[in-house]
Amino acid sequence: MFPQISYDSGIAPNISMDSSIASRVKPVTREDSIKNVFFFIHRQFTRRLRNIRTKEKSVAEFVCEYSSGGVSAQWFHQQSPVEEGTGKYEVTNSHRVSRLEIKDLCLGDSGEVECIINGRSTSARLTVESCPRINLPELVDIFRTKLKSQNVREGAPAHFWVELDVDGVEVEWRADDQVIELTSQGVVLATERYHRTVLYDVESLHKIEPIGKHSGATFSGISPDFRVIIKFIRKQCANYMYKYDSEMGVETLAQGVSHIMQEYTQSGSLCAHARGVRPFGMSLLVAGWSEGKGHLYQCDPSGIHFPWKACAIGKNHLSNRLFLEKRYDSTMMLDDAVHTAILTLQDNFDGAMTEHDIDIALATPSGFRQLSAAEVKDYLSILK
């Protein structure tokens, strides 16, 4: 039984208790009742909305976390209910977390954003600023490099790029007078192959392995340990598909990898498969596409996993991460991400890199696939 709260015309509520528990509960004073009701009202949200200031044509994401389970969140933008399915708004709800994405922002989108749960609300301010415009006479010297014509094989990608002398400008690409829509396309995994002798069959050496239809992993460390963990997690993905008739999400997959790696750190583990064994001698990068976007997770032998936007593991990982911090851009396209990954590997590579020295894989909405040697050669030829 819980105290029953009833409200009078005064400021503080009166609290009455059932006679069966009155003898076991300390009488509630007027000050205590005010504190209890204040806590009940304001702990509905464990994370409130925060104000966002951004530019035109960008995306604003509002996140609301709440303490009650089994409830639905209602979103309002400029005092109007958010309408999904229009392409402007996207609402995702997970375990006690609700997210609202407002896409293709314009100046008219500035205003209040409100989230209501169980009659309680939290709000924040969205401020959209205009992008700096460049006058037409200044466009004469804006391009540092110009587009170059290319001849490629049928089915092979064609890469076009330009360098600008100014920042903060809006770039629009066109093909046959049609605007090309640029969107985020996936995640890139790239790793260097180590072959001690030229007698190796380099085509049989792979450091990137697919896990599910939209996920895969690479490693740094002991190769046989990587084979064991890949076999285990593939079995987990198959069981998940059989049970739920859907593919395991990348975050759930990373949690499963970290769970089994942590069990192997316990010498007296209760799990039969982890009893009396050593910890895994390698770290993993797990990449994939789920929930409409790309994910990248690092899994360490200690059993810790955490997400990254861009990451490097293994030899020279500190210098590679510094390189990525300078080159990474959240708006870059998939081809730009491949170029950045290759440049990161080349930064500490001895000699001339060829298509047989690296493995590259892409996790996209269409699935997880490894690039062929011919495709890798095309990317390398552009960077020369």
Buried (B, 14 or more C-beta within 10 A) or exposed (E): EEBEEEEEEEEBBEBEBEEEEEEEEEEBEEEEBEEBBEEEEEEBBEEBBEEBEBEBEBEBEBBBBBEEEEEEBEBBBEEEEBEEEEEBBBBBEEEBBBBBBBBEBEEEBBBEBBBBBEEBBBBBEBEBEEEEEEEEEEEEEEEEEEEEEEEEEEEEBEBEEEEEEEEEBEEEEEEEEEEEEEEBBBBBBBBBBEEEEEEEEBEEEBBBBBBBBBBBBBBBBEEEBBEBBBEBBBEBBEEBBEEEEEBBBBBBBBBBBBBBBBBBBBEEBEEEEBEEBEBBEBBBBBBBBBEEEBBBBBBBBEBEBEEBEBBBBBEBBEEBBEBBEEBBEEEBBBBBBBBBBBBBBBBBBEEEBEBBBBBBBBBBEEBBEBBEBEBBEBBBEBEE
